[in-house]
Amino acid sequence: YRLLILSDHKTLTSTRGHDGEPVPYILYDSRNSAGSGGGLAYTETEGEKGPFLAEGHELIEGLFAI
């Protein structure tokens, strides 16, 4: 199975306002014992270290890939 976790936007703690920047995500794949996140935590800081996808459909394609 695969599990995708992400938010629709960032909310900055400094301003309590929404931000249009990319959001971190987790795409877990049970077929891969290491998962697909490389062991990073689910935070904005760690999310900036992970893979960047410019287009949302790329994330969905990864979720439903065979």
Helices and strands as residue ranges (DSSP letters): E 2-6, E 10-11, E 18-19, E 25-29, H 44-47, H 56-63
